[in-house]
Amino acid sequence: MTVLRVDATIQGDRSASSELADVVLDHLVAAHPDAPVVRRHLGRDPLPADAWAAAVAAGATPEAERTDLQRQGLATAHQVAGELQEASSVVLAMPLYNWGVSQHVKTWVDLAIAGAPYGARLLEGTPTVLVTTRGGAYGEGTPRHGWDHNTDYLRRVLAEVWGADLTVIERELTLAGVNPAMDAFIEAGALLHKQAREAAAEAGAALAARRAA
């Protein structure tokens, strides 16, 4: 019964999404210190860009005729799908980049789908916490309202396609205090940060309770 932790940041130790995911996981592991944690960092160790195409091609090619690249792609796809299927709890840190999911996340999703039977519910009923962060503000009434093509996409994939029991933690204005052009939003950003950390702590405690049940 593994805990799967997946990060997609390219910000390293400065990552806002990873910070919140740490809060979630810390609460879970504090209650269950022996829980095995499987980690995949898509930003630091990206999946091969050609693996998805190779896996799809392998699926349409007789096994004896597959190329080495196709075999490798299919093996990677099976591994990614297997990590999801074997998880009893999932923590995902997937920030918005350029108004959508990063190329790393899209490759991960595509490979997971290619590595499982068609229509497989890879996270059926699995308690899953998605942490997503945005540098600016995208809510109703803001100039960028409707520009977030990351969060709804991930909700569709995780909950509707894969069947996860999904909790979403969102934090906006992460660039307030970093980008001088956003200094007017420092106070608002600090409040959103505080609220997101509180939500992450609650989500981690809920994961711990589910694991104990």
N, C-alpha and C positions, 0 to 999 in steps of 0.2 A: 504494500500500500504506500506508494511513493507520493511525495509532494513535488510537483513540477513547477519550477521557477524559470520564466523566460523573460529576458530583457531585450529591448531593441534600440536603446539609446546609442548615440554616437558621441555623447558628452562625457563619458568616463565618470570620474568621481564627482563631477559637477551636475550629474543628472538629477532632475527634479522627479522624474518618474521612478527611477531606481530608489531614491530616498524613501518615497512612499511605499514602494513594494517591500523595502527592508522593514518598515514598521509592521506591515502585515505579516511578513514571514517571521519576524522576531517574536511576535505574540504567539504565533502557532508553535514555533519550535520551543519557546519557553515552557509551554504546556506539555509538549511532546518531544523532549530532547532526543529521543532515539528514532524519530521519524526520518527515514531516508529521503534526502532532497536531491532531485535530479535538476541540474542547472544547464541552461542553454542561453548563451549570450549572442544574439543575432547581430548586434552592432559590432562587437569586438571580434567575433569569429563567425563571419557571415557564411551562410550556406552557399555552395557553388552556384553561380548564376545560370549555368547550363544544366544543372541537375534535373530540374523539372521537365524540360523538354526531353532529356534523355530517358527519364522515367516513363513519360507518356509514350515515347516511341517504343520502349522496351515492352510495355503492355500490349502493343500491337504487333510484336515480333516474336516468332517462335523462340523458345528459350535457347535452343542450340544455335540460333542464328544471331543472337544479340551480340553487340559490340561490347568491349570492356567499359566504354563510357556509359552505355545503356545499363549494364549490370550495376555499375557504381551508382548511377542515378536512382535506379530502383531500390537498391539497398539503402540509400540515404532516405528515400521516401518512406520505406517501411520503418526505418528507425524513428523518424519524426512522428509518423502516425502511431507507432507503438508507445512512444513516450506519453502521448495524450491518452491512449486507451488504458495504460497501466496506472495512470495517476488517480489517486483518491482525493486530492486537492490540487488546485492550480492557482498560481499567482503570476500574473502577466503585467509587465511594465512596458507600455507601448505608446510613446508620445506621438503627437501630430507633427508631421514634417511636410512643409510645402502643401498644406491643406488636405493631406491624406495620409494613408499608411506609408511607411517607408518601404523601399524596395526589399529590404531584409524581411519585413513582416509578410509582404505579399509572396515572396518566394517560399517562406515557411508554410503559409496557408496552402499554396498550390501543391507543395510537396506532400503535406499531410493528406490532402484529398487524393493525390495520385497514389499514395502508399496504402490506401485502405480500399475495401470493396465499395463499389459505387453506392452513394447515398448513406454510407456508414455514419452513425451518430457517435462520433469519437469521444464526446464528453457527456454522454447521456446521464443526466442527473448528478454530474460531478460538481461539487461546490467550487466555483471559479471566481476569482477576484481580478478584475481588469482595472489597472491604474493607467489613466491616460492624462497627459498634461499638454497645455497649450501656452505658447509664449505671450499671446495677446488675448483679446476678449472676443468671443464668437457668439455671445448670447443674443437673444431677441432685442432689437433696438440698437445694436452696435453696427458699425460699418461692415464688419465681416460676418454678420449673421448669415447662416446658410453656407459658409465657406468650409466648415468642418466636415470633410468627407472621410474622416478617420473613425469617429466614434460609432456612427450608425452602421458603417461597414462591419466593424468588429462585433457589434451586437448581433447583426444578422448571422455572421459566420459562427460565432461562439454559441449563441443561444438557439437560433432558429435552425441552422444547418447541423451543428454538432450536438445540440441538446443540453448545453451546460446550464446549471443552476447559477445564474450570473449575477454578480454584484459589481457595479461600476463606480469607481472613485475618480472624480475629475478635479483638476486644478487648473485654473487659468491665471493669466498675468504673471507667468513665471519669469518674464524678462523685466518686470518692474524692479528697479534697483540694479539691474544689469545693463540695460540699454538706457542711456541718459534721456532719450526721447520719451521714455515712459515713466519718468520720475514723478509725474503727477499722480501715478497710480500705485505708488509704493505702499501707502497705508491700506488701500483696498487689496493689493496683492498679498500683504502680510496676513490679512484676515482670511483670505481664501486659503493660504498656506496652512494656517492654524486649523481651519475647518477640515481641510483634506487630511491632515495628520490625525485628527480625531476620528474621522471616518475610517482611515486605514487601521487604526487601533481597534475600532469596533469590528471591522471586517476580519482582522486577524483573530480576535477573540471568538468570533462566530465560527471561523474555520476550525479552531481548536475544539470548540464544543461539538461540532459535527463529527470531528474525528474521534472524540471520546464516546460518542453515542453508539 
